[in-house]
Amino acid sequence: MTDTVPAREIDGRTRIVPLLAHPSDHLRTPAAFNRRCAALGVNAVCIPWQVEPRHLAETVGALRHGDSIAGLIVTVPHKGAVAELCDELTGYAQYLRVVNVVRRDADGRLVGAMFDGVGYVAGLRQRGIEPEGRRVLLIGAGGAATAIAGALAEAGVAEMAIANRSAMKAERVVDVLRRAHPSLVLRVAPPDPAGYDLVVNATSLGMHPADALPVDPARIDEGAVVAEVVMQPAVTPLLVAAQARGLAIHEGEHMLTAQLGLLAGFLFEGAAGKAMAA
C-alpha cells in the first residue's frame, strides 16, 4: 500500500480510535485505516497505543469515559483479554471470546466484535483461493488464529488441524469449534504440513529475523497454498521458502485490507459508517 492520500487535519470533532497492542512498532493498520478515512472525508483517526497487559484493564476502563473515542481496534496480545472487558459481544466474538474491534456507545458501553476471520477468508477469496473443501493446517491458537479457525470452518473446509506450542490452548480452540461445527473433522496435531493443501501461519513467527520457521517448508505438499497473518515483513521467511519451492503464497496484509470496511462500519454509525464500509 502507498501513501497517496494526505492525512486529514485533526480538529475538535475528530473521532479517535486507539489501536491497543504490545508491542506496536510493527503495526500497519493505523496507516491503512487513516488513508481510508482521509479518502472518504471521515473525520476520524486511528493511533497506536502500546499497552502492557498488566495495564490493559485500567486503560480500557479509562477509554470508556472519553467522548471523542469512537472505539478501539485490538491486536496482539490483547484480543482475548479485551473480550472479557466488553459489556456485549456480537457475531463470532460471542462464541470465540476474542475481539479485534470494540465500539464505544454514547453511554460508555463497550460492544466487541471479531472480523479477523471473515477478513482472512475474504482476503483468500479475493486472491482466487477458495477454502471450501480444503484440508487445513492452522498454526497458532491465539486471538487471530481462533477467529481464522472459526471463519474457515464456516467457509466449509473439509478438515482442520490446529498446531500450537501449548497443546492445551489448541484443544480449547478445537472444543469451541466442535460445538459450533459438529460435523467438521477437527483435531490437534503437530506442526507437520504434510498432507494439507492450505497451511496457515497464524502466529507471530516471521515478524523478527531470528524467528524459527513455523513449519518445515520441505514437508509442504506440492500444490498447497502457504498463507500468513504476519504483515511486516510482507513476505516472511516462510513465504520466501514456499516461493522457492514453487508453491502459491498468500500474504498477511490481505486479511487487513479485506476487513477495513467491516471495522469502520462497525465503529461508526450513520453516514460515516456507511461510507467507510462501502
Rosetta blueprint (number, residue, H / E / L):
1 M L
2 T L
3 D L
4 T L
5 V L
6 P L
7 A L
8 R L
9 E L
10 I L
11 D L
12 G L
13 R L
14 T L
15 R E
16 I E
17 V E
18 P E
19 L E
20 L E
21 A E
22 H L
23 P L
24 S L
25 D L
26 H L
27 L L
28 R L
29 T H
30 P H
31 A H
32 A H
33 F H
34 N H
35 R H
36 R H
37 C H
38 A H
39 A H
40 L H
41 G L
42 V L
43 N L
44 A E
45 V E
46 C E
47 I E
48 P E
49 W E
50 Q E
51 V L
52 E L
53 P H
54 R H
55 H H
56 L H
57 A H
58 E H
59 T H
60 V H
61 G H
62 A H
63 L H
64 R L
65 H L
66 G L
67 D L
68 S L
69 I E
70 A L
71 G E
72 L E
73 I E
74 V E
75 T L
76 V L
77 P L
78 H L
79 K H
80 G H
81 A H
82 V H
83 A H
84 E L
85 L L
86 C L
87 D L
88 E E
89 L E
90 T L
91 G L
92 Y L
93 A H
94 Q H
95 Y H
96 L H
97 R L
98 V L
99 V L
100 N L
101 V E
102 V E
103 R E
104 R E
105 D L
106 A L
107 D L
108 G L
109 R L
110 L E
111 V E
112 G E
113 A E
114 M L
115 F L
116 D H
117 G H
118 V H
119 G H
120 Y H
121 V H
122 A H
123 G H
124 L H
125 R H
126 Q H
127 R L
128 G L
129 I L
130 E L
131 P L
132 E L
133 G L
134 R L
135 R E
136 V E
137 L E
138 L E
139 I E
140 G L
141 A L
142 G L
143 G H
144 A H
145 A H
146 T H
147 A H
148 I H
149 A H
150 G H
151 A H
152 L H
153 A H
154 E H
155 A L
156 G L
157 V L
158 A L
159 E E
160 M E
161 A E
162 I E
163 A E
164 N L
165 R L
166 S L
167 A H
168 M H
169 K H
170 A H
171 E H
172 R H
173 V H
174 V H
175 D H
176 V H
177 L H
178 R H
179 R H
180 A H
181 H L
182 P L
183 S L
184 L L
185 V E
186 L E
187 R E
188 V E
189 A L
190 P L
191 P L
192 D L
193 P L
194 A L
195 G L
196 Y L
197 D L
198 L E
199 V E
200 V E
201 N E
202 A L
203 T L
204 S L
205 L L
206 G L
207 M L
208 H L
209 P L
210 A L
211 D L
212 A L
213 L L
214 P L
215 V L
216 D L
217 P H
218 A H
219 R H
220 I L
221 D L
222 E L
223 G L
224 A L
225 V E
226 V E
227 A E
228 E E
229 V L
230 V L
231 M L
232 Q L
233 P L
234 A L
235 V L
236 T L
237 P H
238 L H
239 L H
240 V H
241 A H
242 A H
243 Q H
244 A H
245 R L
246 G L
247 L L
248 A E
249 I E
250 H E
251 E L
252 G L
253 E H
254 H H
255 M H
256 L H
257 T H
258 A H
259 Q H
260 L H
261 G H
262 L H
263 L H
264 A H
265 G H
266 F H
267 L H
268 F L
269 E L
270 G H
271 A H
272 A H
273 G H
274 K H
275 A H
276 M H
277 A H
278 A L
